[in-house]
Amino acid sequence: MKTRITELFGIAHPIIQGGMHFVGLAELASAVSNAGGLGLITALTQKTPELLSKEIAKCREMTDKPFGVNVTFLPTFSSPPYPEYIAAIAEGGVRIVETAGRSPEQYMPLFKAAGIKVIHKCTSVRHALKAEKIGCDAVSVDGFECGGHPGEDDVPNMILLPRAADELKVPFVASGGMADARSLVAALAMGADGMNMGTRFVATKEAPVHENVKKAIVAATELDTRLVMRSLRNTERVLKNTGVDRLLEIERERGGDLQIEDIVEQVSGVYPKVMLDGEMDAGAWSCGMVAGLIDDIPTVKELIDRIMSDATRLIHGRLGQLLG
Ligand SMILES: Cc1cc2nc3c(=O)[nH]c(=O)nc-3n(C[C@H](O)[C@H](O)[C@H](O)COP(=O)(O)O)c2cc1C
């Protein structure tokens, strides 16, 4: 399948693995790229730019296909050393970056000077248009159903994707709620050039996370995610667990007075506990409603091959036949 996204990134299939804290390591990124998609290492999971350089080198040993790095611009005052992280990416020979969080505007000159193609992930048409304006090569449009940070507009992909298609000139991929060939074909029908998946890729053999995490995603239904940190305007969709129940209780008690300090125990340092130790009740970790569509733990190649062959059947079969 050829789309503007496969052409832009030099990949066989229009499928991207979104950056994921403590999941987007070389093992998963290389598996996705080897299977013909675009795998992404998550920069900030590496505590220093030096460690990111090592992870990039490791990924390069594991694949000769294009892969990228996710750089998440956090809504915090004490900023990580972003220019150093970007230098590590450029020096590591990586030419594709997914940015997310705040606008990458201030770092665009660094990316462009290094010949890096930037795909910015955002949750609204206005932010997508801004990304296009500041020179991003593509956009990843993240609907309200997505795992992680859906923004504050709450527009689901059935509306957001056609709106993006109407407004954008640069290629874009659909993100949030994407799991299978049905997601891909629907996204293409709505004007996207491919899809980005997060939660679906966590439940694969190669995802370097504790088995408990994969089993929790398989066991979860579409009713099992919760939105947290709404009143802080830092909304995150996470999988329900006892830590998250406690978090929501504190949010109810504190109401509009909630401060991040009130919920530190439930949101800070949770990822290593969940992803490495399998402590599923530790607190808030991102998970999409799409968990309701995930009921197996295939290899990445099995997953991507299945999506592409089912998509072909769906287009030529069910859709083609509707026209008689
Ligand atoms: C466990 C997990 C961790 C994530 N961490 C990040 C992150 O650090 N940076 C980022 O930009 N997006 C992050 N995301 C969001 C994904 O890249 C992707 O946009 C999202 O999962 C898409 O929605 P889906 O889960 O419905 O596929 C994370 C998602 C998950 C499930």
The ligand as a Gaussian input file, in Angstrom:
#p B3LYP/6-31G(d) Opt

LIG

0 1
 C        1.786000       3.079000      27.761000
 C        1.744000       4.304000      26.901000
 C        2.710000       5.299000      27.056000
 C        2.696000       6.439000      26.239000
 N        3.695000       7.372000      26.375000
 C        3.764000       8.409000      25.488000
 C        4.861000       9.323000      25.524000
 O        5.766000       9.223000      26.366000
 N        4.885000      10.316000      24.599000
 C        3.907000      10.454000      23.647000
 O        3.996000      11.348000      22.819000
 N        2.843000       9.620000      23.602000
 C        2.760000       8.592000      24.492000
 N        1.711000       7.709000      24.413000
 C        0.661000       7.917000      23.370000
 C        0.926000       7.052000      22.117000
 O        2.090000       7.415000      21.460000
 C       -0.240000       7.155000      21.113000
 O       -0.394000       8.492000      20.695000
 C       -1.551000       6.677000      21.695000
 O       -1.343000       5.517000      22.455000
 C       -2.553000       6.398000      20.593000
 O       -3.741000       5.904000      21.114000
 P       -4.067000       4.319000      21.241000
 O       -3.441000       3.891000      22.527000
 O       -5.544000       4.279000      21.259000
 O       -3.449000       3.617000      20.062000
 C        1.686000       6.585000      25.257000
 C        0.694000       5.591000      25.128000
 C        0.714000       4.461000      25.911000
 C       -0.349000       3.408000      25.724000

